[in-house]
Amino acid sequence: MRAPELAYVCRASRPVLIAGATVLLGASAAQAAIVPAEIIVQEGTMPDGAPADADAVSAPFALADGTVAFAGGLADGDDFVWSGDQVVWLNSNELAAVLSGAEGSMGGAEGGLFIYSPQLNGLDSVWTHNGLLAVEDDQAPAFPAGSVLTFNSRPSMIADGTVYWIAGVNNSGGTATEQRVLYRSASAMPGDAEVVVAAGDMVGGLTVESPDGVDFDYHVSSGGSHVIQLLRMETGSANDDGHVAIDGVLVHQENTLNGSGDNWDNFDLFAINEAGSYIFSGDTDGATTSDEFIAINGTIALREGDVVDGITLQSTATTRFVAIDDQDRVAFGMAYGGGTAETIFYACDSSDVLNSAVAVATTTFDEFDFDDDGMADATFDDLNISSVGASNVLASDAIYLDVDLDQGGTLTEAMIRIPVTCCGNMIVDGGEQCDDGNDDDSDLCPSTCQDAVCGDGFVLDGTEECDDGNNEDGDGCAADCTVEMMMGTTGTTGTTTDGGESTDTGTTDGGTTDTGATTDGGTTTEGGSGSTTEVGGASEEGSDSDGGTTAADATGGLDDTGTGSGGTGGVASTGPATTMTTAAPMDGTSDGDTETEGGDGAAVGDDGCSCRSRGSGSLPVWALALLVLAPRRRRDAVVARRGRSPE
């Protein structure tokens, strides 16, 4: 399938190209965009690997390979876990207990690894690809005997399969939560579960409040190098107890100066990458028309009332999600105008989000193209996303979203993938080797923004003759990106040539002739002696002078009629064309004969090979086809719901 047009992200001084529509900067001049996207799983359709139609999807969790994981529900009442390109788990798969429901947040990794939070026999649990990890009323891992879990929630996973989740603990076997804990398990099994931080711990000289000082808001970088979270510390006042903690260090505190003329007031959503770059949202204690903010590495990058890509974040504005990838690219969602509109933004330059962010799609305004025909298939009706645990929407080249779609007045929920790229903005952003601002795939910087090399699938003008996207010989395009002349198997005697620039060589051994391969028009020709009449793809069988039979070839070449004769050479002959309709067998028998067929005057030489010329210096048709059909980059096909609220 042809690669779809991506949402080209450009700097704010230039028009923004989205799905071929030019969105002018400035809200008054903006046009509704048709945004290229892909449906992974949609309500009312059956997900791959599921026995029934989906009826809901939950928050996406983008994986390292660019695919997605999420939990979902089916119309038959079952719940599922999607990972990569199919359903990998159903609640009904567990036969020894009853699993039901699924919390909205979950985690996943390549290879079908997952963690999610269903009910186990009515009790709050976390479940992984290895089975039960923890369940309410069980012994609390890493706590004294008699301490029990009171709930399990907010599961997450990093690329190596290490899992994290938030749990409640009662130290005397009761049901009330006395301590909230962030747990980690490297094996996704109970045996090595350990506490990352718990209520009552000392952090930065302060004590984490009990019982709920460990907030549900946390995020772990893709490789586990960094953890960012909201901790509430015992400060003596609810006005300044909230802290942003990174790797156990308190870095920001409520009711302290934020560098933008007011104070931090509260903190909401968090994300951090492997390099330690981080993003969070919240409010300041400033005017209500400008207090909502998004901060990058502790500095406010934009706030309520700002204009981002021509869109004014009108009061009341709220942040729906934040994300930052390992190339420092940023995605975030904003609701504004009292919640009347929601926009998904993407920024290539995390150091200047206000000016580099581009509006990818806006609810009730923009439309999605799901079949890559440039036409709208559905209107973006609503963004369904939990305010907590929604930091993994951003893959390497896409944003995953749980949305409502309006398809002709019918609303359905779906998990969708929106391709995004920084390639084409003439700035070498993270993950790029070059960026010349054009989509010419024949120059030194193709539209992938990776330096042109042999084997990338693009024919470099003036340097490569072909490029089939691999580094293999013997497939028509050699490993050094030169065109290979494909030959048949050479035998002891002659050849037969028919129908354009094809070359066949027979093999003779004890009276048997095998046909060689041809490469033009689907032609197969064979040696032998006998009368052969061909037009288009029709053929008939000739009679071998030594008592055998010779199968004539089916050709897509020129009409010709000729009579073969034994020997190692031959001369061209001409004759009227006669239409035949019987398909020929591929092999005949002969005693070393060479057949020469006329009709266009082409001669077969003593070397047993002939090519009919279509013009001086012309490439073979198959070589031209390679150049024309050189594979372009493709979009990975990934095709995946929602659940109960956490404790």
N, C-alpha and C positions, 0 to 999 in steps of 0.2 A: 504494500500500500504506500502511496505517496506520503511523504512526511508532511504533516499539517503545518500551516503557517503558525509561528509562535507569536506570543505577545512581545513585540520588541520594545524593550524598556530604554527610553532615551532621556537625555537631560531636559530639565524644565525649560530651557531656552529654545527647544525645538519641538515640532509636533510629535505626538506619541502615536506610534503605529500599533494598532491592536486589530488583529485579524483582517488586515487590509483596509480598515476604516481609519481615517485620520481624525483623531480627537484633538481639536484645537484647545490650546490652553486658555482657560477663562470659562467659567460656568455658562455664561450667556451664549457662547459660541459652540459649546460642546454638542457633539452628535452622539446618539446612542450607538454603541459598538456591538458588532456581532463577534463574540469572543469564541475562539476555537477551544473546545473542551472534549472530554471523554467521560461517558458514564461508566462507572465501575460496577455499581449495583444500584438498581432502582426499585422502589416499591412497586409491587405488582408484576415483577419479573423474577425468574428463578436464577439465583446465583449459581455459578459453576460449583459443583460438588454438593449442592443442597437438594433436598427432596421436595421442597415447596417454594412458593414465591416469597420474596422478602416483603416485610411490611414496615420495616424501619431500619435505619443505620445510625451509628453513633460517631463520636469524635474520631477523626483519622489519626493514625500514627505512622508517619512516613518512615520507610526503612532505608538502610544504607544503599541498597541497589536501586533506589528510585521508585520502588513499588510502595504498597501501603498495607497496613493492618488495621482492623477495627472489629468491634463487636456488632452484632445485629440480631434482629428478630425475624422469624418466619410467620407466615400466615397460619400455619398449623399449630402455633403456640410454642414451638421450639425456639431456641436461641443458638446463634452460631458465632464462630470466630473466623474471620477472613484474614489470610496472610498471603502476600505476593499476588497470586492470580486465581485463588480459589478458596473455598471454605475448607478449613483444616480441622475444625472441631465443631461438634454439635453437643448441646447439653444432653441430648438423648443418647449419646455414645456411652455415657457412664451408666452402667447397669447395676452397680452395687449400692448406689445412693441416688437421690433425686436432686438433679441440678435444675435450677430455674432462674429466669431473669439474667440480666447482665448489666452491671454498672456502665455508665457511658465511657469512662476512661479505661484504657487498657495499654498494653505495651507489646511490642513484637520485635523480631529480628529475622534475618534471612534464614531460609531453611525450614520455615514453618514453626519457629519458636514463638511462644506467646505467653502472656499472663493476663488474666482478666478476673473479674470479681462477680461471680454468681452467688446465689443462695444454695447452700448444701443442706438438704433436709430442713429448709427454712431458716438456716443459720448463715450469718455473713461469712463469706470465705474468699480466699484468693486461690486460683487454680491455674496451673501451667501445663505446658506440653508434657511434663513429667507427672501430672496428676495433682492431688491436693497438696497445697503448700501450707495453708493455715486456715483455721476455722474458729469461729466464735465458740467460747467455753473451753477450748483446748488450752493446755499449758502454754504460757507465753514464752517464746524462744528467748534465751539469754537472760531470763528473770528467775528469781528464786522459786523453788517448788511451791505450788499452791497459787501462784500468780496465773491469771487466765486472760485470754483475749476477749475483749468486749465487742470489737468490730474489726473489719478489714476492708480497706478502701484505697482508692487512688493508685492502682498498680501501674508500674512503668518498667521498661526494659532498655538496656543499652545493646550495642551491636554484638557484643560477645555472649549475649544471653543472660548476663547478670540482671537480676530483678530487684525492684524497689517497691515498697508499698507503705501506706500509713495504717497503723493499728492502734486500738485502744487497749489498755491494760488495767486490770483490777488486781491489786496485790494480795487480796485475801479470798479470792474465789467468787466475789460478788459480780453483779451485773453492771454497776456504774463505772464509767471510765474515770480512773484516777490519774492516769498518765497517757499522753498521746506519744507515739513512737514512730520514727522513720526507720524501717527495717531494710536490710539488704541481704540477698542470697546469691552467691556466685554460681551455684549449681541449679538454682531454681528448685531447690528441695529443702525440706525443713532442717536437715542436719547441720547446715552451715549458716543458718540465718543469724544475723548479728545486728546490733543496734548502731545506727549512724548517729542519731541524736534523740534524746528523750526529754520529756518534761522533767524538771528537777536537775538537769545537767548544768554545769558551769560552762558558759561560753563568753569569752572576752571579759571575764571578771564579773559577769552577771549570771543570775540563775534563770533558766527557762521556766516560765510560769507553768503551774499545774492548775488544771489538768490539760489545757489545750494550747500551751505555748508553742507546740510544734504545729504550724498551720498546714492546711491541705495544699497550699501553694508551694510547689517545689519543682525543680527541673534538674536533670542530670545530663551532662554533655554526652555526645554520641559514644565516646570511648571511655566514659567514666572518670575522666581526669578532673572534672569540676562538678560541684553541686551548689546550686543557688536556691535559697528558700526564705520564707518569711518566718521569723521567730518572734514571739512575744516574750519580752524579758521583764523580770521583776524590777521595775524602776520606781514604784510607788505611785504612778499616775498612768491612767489609760490614754492620756494625750501623747505620751512619748514612749510607750512600751514596744511599739512595732519596730523591728529591725530587719534590714536586708542582710543576710548572712551568706558569705561565699566561702566554701571549704572550711567552715567553722570559725570564720572571722567576721565580726560585725562591721559592715562597711557604710551603712546608712541608717539613720534613726529618725523617727517621726519627730516633728516639732524642732527640727534643726534646719539651718540655712541650706538651700539647695543650689545656690549659685545663680538663680534667676530672679532674685528680688523678693522671694517669699520663702516659706518653709515647706518641707515635706509634711504632708498631713496623714496620708495612709498609702500603703503599697498593695498592689493587686496581683498582677500576672508576671511571670518570670520565664526567662530562657537564657541559656548560656551555651557557648560552643567549646570545642576542644582547646582553642587558643586562650580561652578565658574571657573573650568578649561577651558582654551580657546586655540584656535588654529587660526593662521592667516598666510597668505602668502604675498609675495611682492618681491621687489628688494632691494638690497643694492647699495651703490655707489662704490662697488668694481669692479673687472675685470668682463667683460661681460660673461666670461666663467664660472663664479661662483657666479653671483649676485642674481639669483633667489633663494628664500629660503622658508622654512616652519618653523614657530616658534611655540613652545608650552609654554604657560604661560610666554611669553615674551623672551624666550631663543631660539635662532636658533637651530633647531633639525637636519635639513639636508639642503643641498643646492646644486645647480647645480654643476655637476662634481663629486658628491659623488657616491659611489657604494652601492646600496640598494638591498639586496638579489641577488647579482650577476649581477645586471643590473646597468650599468653606465649611470647616468643622463647626457648624452652628451649635449653640447651646440648645438643649443639653446634649453634650457629646460624651460617649463612653467607649472604652476600648473593649473589643470583643475577643481578640487574641493577639499575641505577639510571638514572633519566631525569629531566630537568627541561625544561619547555617555555618558550616565550618569554613566557608569562603567569605564570611562577614556580610552575606546578603541577608536582607531583612524582609519579612512579610508581617503585615498587621491588618486587623480589621477594625473599622470604626463605625459606630452608630451615631447619628447626629440629627439635628433638627427635631429634637424631642423623640427620637427613635423612628422617624418617618422614613429614613434611608440608611442603608448600610453599604459601605464600600470596602473592597479588598484592595490593599495597596502592596506594592513590591518595590524595593529600593536596592540598587546595586551598590550604592556607596553608603555604608553605615555611618560614615563620618559626617554626612550631610543629608540625612533622611528627608528633612523638610523640602529640599530642592531637588533631590534625586528620585523621590518616591513617585511612582506612576499608579494611577487608578486602573486596576485590572478589570474590575467588574463592579457594578452598582445595582442594588436591588430595584425592582420595578422599572428600571430604565434600560439596562443592557440585556442582551439576549445571547444564548449559547448556540453554537453550531456543533452538533455532535457527530455528523456524518461527513465532515470535511468537504462540503459542497459549496461553502460560502454563503449558505442560506440559514436563516434563524430557525431553530427547532424548538426552542423553549425560552421563556422569559425567566430571568433570575428573580424569584419571588421573595425568598427569605434565606438568611444565613442561620442555620441551626448549629450552635456551638456552645459548649459549656464554658463558663467564664474561668473555670479551673481545669487544669490538665489539658489545655489546648495549645501546647507549645511545640508540637511535632507535626504541623501541617506542611512544612516546607521540605521538599525533596530537592535533589540536585538541579532539576530542571522543571519542576512543577510545584503547584500548590494544590493540596487535597482539601476538599471542603464537604461538609454535610450541609446540603441545601434543600430548599423546596423549589420545585420547578412548576411553572405555569405553562402547560401545554394545551393551548386552546381552551382555557377556562378550567381545566382539570389540574388540580394540585397534587403532586407526588413528591415524596422525599427521595433523595438520591445521594450517593457518594460520587463526587465527580473529581476529575483531574483537569487542571488548567495548566497547560505548558507555558512556562515563562523562561526568558533568557535575557542576559545582559549583552549577549553577542550582537553586534550591530550598532553600538552606541559610540564607536570610535575611541573607547577607553578600555584598556586592558584591565578587566576586573578579575577578581579572584577566580581561579579555575580556568582562565583563558591564557593562551600563549600569544595571541595576536587579536587585533580587532581593527579592520580597515573600513568598517561602516557600510559594506555592501554585501550582497548575497551572491557574488560571483564565485562559483565553486571551481573555476579553472585557474585562479590566481594563487599566489603564495599564501593567502589567508582565506581558506574556504569559509562557508557560512557556519561552520562549527566553532570558529575562532580557535582552532588548533592548527599549528603550522602544517602546511601541506607536506605529506610524505607518501611514498609509494605504498599502496595498501589501504589508503583511507577511503577508497571508493570514489574519489574525484580525480578526473584526468587533468593533470597540471599542464597548462598550455605551453607548448614549445619544449617540454621536457619528457613527458610521458606519452606513449602511444595508446595506452589503455590503463585502466585501473579497476579491477573487479572486486576490490575490497578485501582481498586476501594476499598472502605472499606464497602462493603455491604455483608450481609449474604444471604443465600438462592440461590446463583448462582453457586454453586459448589466449590467456593473458599471463605472461610469465611473471615470476617473482620480482623481476626488475622492471615491471610495467612496460614491457615490449610485447608486441603482438607475436604469437606463436603460429607457425604454419602447421596446421593439423594434417598429418599424413596417415594413410592406411598402413596395413602390414605388407611389406614387400616380400614377394615370393620368388620362385626360380624363373618364372616367365611372366609375360605381359600383364597389361592392365586394360581396363575399360573406362572410358570417361564419357559422361553424359550430362547435359543440362546445366550449362553455366560454368562457374569457376569451381567445380568439384573435381577431386582427384581420387581415383580408386586404384588399389593394387591388389591383384589376386595372388593366391598362394596355391601352388600346384604340388601335389605329392601323390603319386600312384593313381592318377586319373581323377583326383578330386580338386576342385577349385573353390576356395572360400572367398566370399566377397569382402572387400575393404570398406572402410567407412567413408561416407561423403559428407560434405559440409555445406552444400548449397541446395536450397529448395527441397530438402528432405530426400535427395537422390541416393539410391543404392544401385550400383552397377556390378555386373559380374562377367567374368571371362567365359569363353566358350565359342562354339561354332554353331551358327544357326541363324535363323531369320528373326529379328526383333523389331517390333513396331511399337512406338511409344508416343503418347500425347499426354501432357500434364502429368497426372499421377497414375496413368493406366499402363498396363503392360501385358505381355503374353510370353509364353515359354517357347524357346527354340529347340531345335533338335541337334544334339551333339553328334559330330561326325564319327566319334569313336563308340557310339552306342549308348552314351549317357544322355542326360538332359541338362539343359542350361536354363536357369531361371532368369528371365529378363528383369530389368530393374524398373521400379516405380519412380518416376521422375517428376519434378516440378519445373523442369527446364524447357528447352525449345522442342518443338515437334520434329521428330526425325525418324527416318527409317533406314536401316542398313543391314548388310549381311556380313557376319563375322567370318573369319577364316583362321585356320590354325597357323601358329607361328609366333615369332617374338615381336613382330611389328605389324603395321597395317597402314592402309591409306584411307583417306576420307572418302565417303561416298554420299551420294544424295539420292533422294527418292521421295515420293509423295507420302504425306503423313496419313495414317489411318487410326481412327479413334478406337481404343480398346478399353474394356471396363473390368477386366479380371485382375485382381491383385496378385502380384507375383510372390512366390516364396523367396526367402532371403538367400538361400544357398543353392547352387547348382553343381553339376559334375561336369568335368571337362578334362582333357588330356593336354594341359599346357597351352591352350589356345588363347589368342588375343582377339577380342572383338572390336571392330572399329565401326562406329555408327555415324552416318552422315546426316544430312539435312541442313547443316549450316556451314559445311566445308571445313570443320575443325579436324586436324590430323592428330593421330596418336603416334608418338615417336618411339624409337627403339628402346627408350628407357622405361616404357610402360606407363607414362604419365602424361596427361594433357590437361590444359586449362583453357577454356574458351575466354578470350579476352573481351571485356566490356569497355575497353578504353585504355589507352596507354597510361601506365603507372597507377591504375586503380587498385585500391585495397580489395581483398575478397569481401563478398557480402557479409560473411559471418564476422569478419573483423569490424566492418562498419557497424554491424549490430551491437558488437561489444561496446564500441565508442558511444553509441546512442543510448544503450540501455545500461550503461555503467551505474551501479546501484547508488542511490542517494541515501542520506541518513534517514533512518526511520524512527518513528516514535514507538517506544516500548508499549506493547498492548498490555494494559493492566486493567483487569476488570473487577467492588466489595461493599453501620447502624447504630443503635442507640439503646439505652437501658434505664435502669432505675437510678435514682439519686443516691449519692453517698450518704453515709451517716452524718 
